[in-house]
Amino acid sequence: MTQINGRETYHSLRQEILSGRVRVSEIADFYLKEIENRDGEIKSFINVMPLERVREDAARIDEKIKSGKPVGRLAGCVIAVKDNINIKGFATTCGSKILEGYIAPYDATVVKLLQQEDAIIVGKTNLDEFAMGSSTENSAFFTTRNPHDTTRVPGGSSGGSAAAVAAGFAHMALGSDTGGSIRQPAAFCGIVGVKPTYGAVSRYGLVAFASSLDQIGPFARDTRDAALLLDVISAKDPRDSTSIGLPDDKSGEDDLIPIDLKGIKIGLPDEYFISQGGGDRDSVVDEEVSERIEAVVKLLASAGASIKKVSIPGAKYGVATYYIIAPSEASSNLARFDGIKYGLASEIAEETGGLIDFYKKTRAAGFGPEVKRRIMLGTYALSSGYYDAYYLSAQKARAMIAEDFNKAFKEVDFLISPTTTSCAFKIGEKISDPLSMYLSDIFTITANLAGIPAVSIPAGKRGAKSGLPVGVQIMAPHFADRKMLSFAASLEDLLKSNA
């Protein structure tokens, strides 16, 4: 019988659950106890679900199994949800004071899909305020810590979800990825994180940051679990006009078959791989990260994959393009948080001298410094006289980046790069240097701009001394999400066999 220890994958437990050899109630109690005993140090959760609700859900699933009734594909799977995704009847904070007292009146589509498949949601996880950040230090409540080294950040903005899975508080988790906010914390925490093709997963019930870039995606301990969770949450949704879903070839958790690496064409973008002494990027990328990714490439070549250098010329404009488009959309989306419709309001209203003054005081008290910074950047870029020079130019650069990826995928099946420029950095190390923090996403941003799927999987650890994880990023053409994950599973197996 599989032992519950907080490190097992869900797919390794599923048959034990369905046979009744492992009770869902036992699993739920184990994870609730782990959260109670250990999350005080990690701080991955903002709110944990009421114990009675979790136990009632577990008992209901156990009864269905016992009576021989059909159960969902996630029966007994413990899942954490980033706190910018609505769960009806529970607080949604977005890591911000401005949503104080807000209770979600409806479920996000992804939450409904989880519930339909008998998943057990244990809590809402911490994040950088309104998903703006790369370290989870921008949360209005507290900083989440990396389970591998609690003096270091877990990444962001979905740092709470990544830490919950890495610490053994949940089998899987949901995050949102606007410029790398799933893949970067997955790399820092040594787990798998997937940014699906834009439109593959409904955004209904996700609090918007930058609507043309945001995408909900899964965290998991391995690629097979991540593929299962993506299968469950990817569906066309009439409530989201950008929702397309994925091609109707859902395979199920047991059918993610690793593909034969022999003959697979792998592209290495020149803009992500600069040899030592070859340019300014050398000072940005940690040498040991580069060495680990190079080792992964050599392993793929030894397994018969064809390695080819390609170019994404527009990638050098990725950070600049992102930090015009994303703040511009944020300045529009966050205009709804005025303290009147919901959230922070009453105590400020008595002290104001009119509506404009009320808005000013509410936002000054409710928004943190990073959110204010991005609203100001976005408002400036959209203002009269600057729109053409900034926002319109950024949209043209975005179209160029997307076309560069399309051209590259005519030559290769997948692209590989580092996920991050370094391993997890120390808490406080970059918080006072926004530009340095923004560069943390230099390798992940372009996938969001192009709308293509990307996944980060563990590539090994930095070294015996620090033991910090390194992530390798795989990018694929639009709607090739499942093919990408099959390739990722092959690479995962290859890495394990050569560990």
N, C-alpha and C positions, 0 to 999 in steps of 0.2 A: 504494500500500500504506500502511496506517495505521502511523504511526511510534509505537513504544512510548516514552512519555516520562513515565509516572507520572501523567498528568493526563487521559488518555483514559477515557471510560466503557466499561464492559464491553460494552454493546450495540453500540457503534461498532466493537468489535473482533471480535464474534462471527462474522460471516461470513468475515472474514479467517482466523480460526482454523479454521472448518469447511472452508474451501477449501484449507487447508494453506499459504496464503501467509504466515501467521505461525505459527510453531511454539510450542506451549505451553511447551516447554523454554526457549525464548528469553524468554518472558514471565516464567517463574518465576525464571530467573537474573537478569533485570533487577531484579525486586522484591527478591530476596535481597541483591543488591549495594547497592541503595538503602538497605535497612535497615542493612546493615553499615556503610555510609559515613556515614549521616546520623542514625540513631536515637540515637547517643550524645548528641546535643544535644537532640532532642525527647523521648526516653525514653518512647515509646508502648508498647513491649513489655516485659513481665516475662520471658517466655521465647519464644525463636524456635524453631520446629520444627527437628529435625536436618536438615541440608542434604541428606543422602542420601535421607531419606524424601520431602522435597519434590521432589527431582529424579526419584526413582523414579515418583512419582505423575504428574509431568509427562510423563515418557517413556512411561508406560502409556497416557495419553490420546492422545499423538501417534501411537502405534502403532495405536490404535483408529481414529483419523481416517484414517491412511494405508491401513489395510486395508478401509476402507469400513464398519466396524461402527458401529452407532448410538451416539451419545454423549449425555451428560446435558445438561440445559439450562444448566448452569453450567460447561461444559467449558472449562478454562483460566482460569476466574475466580479471582483471588487474593483470599482472604478472611482477615481477622483475627477472632479470637474473644475476647470479654471473659473475664477469668480468674475468673469465677464460674460458668462453664459447663464441664461435664466433657468431656474428651477422654480416652478410655481409654488408659492407659499413660503419661500425662503429668501433671505436677503441676497441681493446682488450688489456688491460694493465697488467692483472694478478697482479695488485697492485705493479708493479715494474717499475723503471726508465729505465730498459734495453729495454723495448718494446716501448719507446717513439716514437710516430709517426706511429706506426703500425696500419694499417686498415685491418680488416679481409676481405679476398677475397671470403669467402664462409660462408654459414650458417651451424652451427652445426645441426646434425640430430634432436636433441630435439627441436631446434628453428623452424625447418621446420614443425615438428609435431604440435607445438603450433600454428603456423600460419595457418596450414590446418584446425585447429579446431576453428579459429576465436578468439584466445586470443589476448589481447592487451598488448604488451610489453612496459613498461614505462621507463625502464632504466637498466643500468649495475651497480651492487652493489659492494661495497668495500670488500676487503678480505685481509688476511695475504698474503704477497708477495709469489706468486706461490703456494698458499694454504698451506704454512708452518707456522703453529702457532695455538694457542688456544685462542686468544683474539682479533684479528684484530688490535693489536698494531704494528704488523710487516708490515703493509701497508706502501709503500713509500710515500703515499700522506697525510693521516691523520688517526686518530683513530676513529672508530665508537663507539657510546655510547649506552648503554642499555636504551631502552625507559622506563623501570621501575624505573631506578635510573641512571641519566646521569653521575654520578661519577664512575660508574662501567662499566666493559667491557660487550659486548654482546656475548662473546664467539668467537670461530673461528674454522677453517679459514673462514667459510661462515657467518661471523658476520653481514655483510651488508645486506644479504638476510634475515636473521632472524630478524634483527632490523626493516627492511622495513615492514615485515608482522606484527610484534608486535606493531609497531607505527601507523599502519593503512595507510600505503602508497601503499599497494597492497593487493589483496585478497590472493595471493599465490606467491611463489618464487621458483627458482631453485638454488640449491647449489651443491657442490661436497663434497664427504665424502671419505677420504683416511684412517683416523684413528679415526673418530668421528666428522668430521668437519661439519656435518649437525646436528647430534643428540645433541652434546654438546651445540652449540648456541641455539638450540631449547629449551633445558632445561633451559638455563640461561634467555631466553626471554619469557618463558611461552607459547610456541606454540608447534605444532606437527612437527617433522622432521623425514623423512624416509630414511634409507640407504637400497636400494633394494638389492636383491641377485646379486652377481657379474655376469655381463653378461645380466641382465634383461633389462638394458637401454644402448643404444649405447653411446660410448665415442667419436665418430667421431665429431670433432670440439671442444672437451674439451682439453685445453692445459695440457699436461701430467705432473704430479708430480711423482707418483709411479704407473706405468701402471698396475701392477697386483693387486693393492689395490683400485685405484680410482673408484668411481661410482657416477654418477649424480643422484640426488633425490630431492623430493619435500619438501617445507615448506608450512604449511597451518595453519588456525586457529582451525580447527578440523580435526578429522580423516577422515570424509566423503569427505571433499575437497581434502585431501592428497591422498586418494584412487583414486579419479577421475583424478587428475593430473598424478599419477603413471600409471593409465590405458592408458592415452594419450601418454605418453613418452616411455612406454615399448613396444618395437617391435624389431624383428630381423632385423639387418642392414647389408647388404653385404659389406658396407664400413668399418665395424669394425669386425675383425676376431674373437674377443672374444664375440660378440653379440649373444645372444641366444633368448632373449625375455622372456615372461612369458607364461605359458600354455594358450591355446586359450579358455579362459572362461571369457573374459572381461564382466563385469556386468553393468557398467554405474553408474552414480552418485546417482541414486535413489535406487539402488539395493544392496548397501553395508549393508546387514542386520546383525545387531549385533547377535552374537551367544549365545545360552543358556549357562551360566557359570556353571550350575550344571553338575558335572562330568568331567569338563575340568581339565586336569592334569597340574599343574604348578610346575616347578622346580626352586628351589632356590639354585644356585651354592654356595657351601661352601666358595669358594675362594672370593666371592663378599659379603658374609654376615659373619662377625666375631663378636661374642657377645662382650660386653664391658669387657675389661680385657683379651680378648682372643688372642691378638697378636698385631704385629706392625701396622696392617692396621687401628687399632683404632685411631692412631695419624694422619692418612691420611684422613679418612672420617669424614666430619662434623657431629656432633651428631644429629643435628636437621634434616639433610637430612636422616640419618638412621632411625630416629623416624618416618618421613613422609612415607618412603618406607615400614616400618613395619606396619603402619596404612593401607596402600594400601593392603598389603598381608592379613591382618585381614579382610578387607572388602571382598576380593575375597573368603576367607574361609567362611564368613557368607553368601555369595551368592551361596554356594554349590560347589565351586571349590575345587579340591583335591590338597593339598600342600605337596610337597615332597622335601627333601633335596637331591641334586645331587652333583657330583664333576666334575670339569673341571681342572684336575691336571696341565695341561700345561698352565693354565691362569697366573700362577705366573711368567712365562717366556714371557708373552705377550709384555710388554713394551720393554724389551731388544731385543726381536725378531724383533719387529716393527722398532726400531731405528737402526737396521742393514739393514733390507731389504729396507725400504722406502728411506733412504739416498743413498743406493747403486743404486737404480733405478733412483733416482733424479740426481745423479752425471752423469749418462748416458744420461738421457732425457734433462738435462739443458746444455749439451755440445753444442747443436745446437744454443744457444744464444751467438754468437760471435761478434755481431755488424756489420757483413758483409751481411748476408742474409736479416735481417730486424732489425729495432729498432735503438738504440743508436749507432752512428758511426762517422759521418762526422767530427765533431769538434775534435775528438780524433785522427783521422787518420793523421792529419797534424803534430801532436806532437810526433809520435812514431818512433822508430828506427828499425822497422822490424815487421814481422807478429806476432811473439810470444809476442813481447812487446805491439803490438796493442791489442792482445787478453787480456793480463794482465790488461792493462789500461781500456779497455772497461768493463771488468767484475768487476774490482775494483770500477769503477764509477757507474755501472749499478745495481749490486746486493747488497742487504742489508745484515746485519750481520747474520741473521738467515739462509738465503739461503747459504751464504758462509760457515757457520758452517756445514750445512748438506751435502753440496758438498764435503767438506773435510772429513767428517766422512765416506761418501759413497765411496769416492776414496780410502781411507785407507783400508776399509773393502774388497774392490775388488782387492787390489794390490797384486802383487806376494809375496808369503810367508804368506799372511794373509787370502787369499780367503777361504781355507779349515777351518781355525780356526774360522772365523767369518761368512761370507756369507753362506757357505755350512751348517754350524752348525745351523744357523738361519732358513734355509729352512727345515731342519730336524725337528726343534722345531715347525715350522709352520704346517708341516704335522701331527705332534703329537696333536697339538691344534685342528686341524680340525677333527681328529679322536675322540678326547674327546667329541666334540660337537655331532658328529654322535651317539656316545654311549649314551649320555644324552638324545637325542631325541628319542631313542628307549624306554625310560622310561616315558617321559613326552611330552606334546603337545607344551608347550612354556617355555621359561626361563625368569625370571624377575630379575632385579637388579637395583640399582641406575644408573642413566645416568652419573652423575658427582660426584666427591668427595665433592663438596661444592656448595653453591649458587654462583652467579656471584661475582667475586672478584673486588677490587678497581682497577681503571686504574693506572698502574705503580707499582702495588703491587708485581708482579712476573716477570716483563719483564727483570730484571737483574739476574734472577735465572732460567736458562733454564731447569735444572733438575726438579724443582718444577713445571714449566709450562708443561713439558712432562708428569708428573704424573696426570695432569688434564684429560687425556684421558685413564686412567688405566682401566675403565670399558667398553670403546667403542672399543678399538683397536682390541680385539680378534675377533669380528664379521667380521672385514675386513680381518684379517689373514685367517679366516675360509671360507670367501666368503658368509656367511649366511645373510639373511635379518634381520634388526633390526629397531625399531622405538622408539622414545622418545615422550611421551605425558605428559602434565602437571599433576602433582600429588598433586597439591595444593601449598600453599605458606608457606614460612618458619615460619611466625608468624606475629602477628598484628603489632609488632614494626618495622620490616624491610620490610615486605610485598614482599619478594623476591621469585620468583618461584622456584619450585623443579621439576625435571623431573624423571619419571620412565621409564626404558628401558625394552622393550619386544623383545626377540630374538626367531626366528623360524627356522625350517629346510629349506634347500635350496628350492627355488621356491614356498615356502608356504607364499608368500608375501600377497596375498589377504586374506587368512585365518588369518594371523597375524593381518591385519588391521581390520577384522571383530571382532576379539577378543579385539583389542584396542578400537574399537567403543563401545563394551559392557562395558569395564572397564571405558571408558570416561563417559558413561551414569550413571554408578554406582557411580562414583565420584561426578558427578553433583547432583545426587539425595541425596547424603550424605554430601553435602557441608555445 
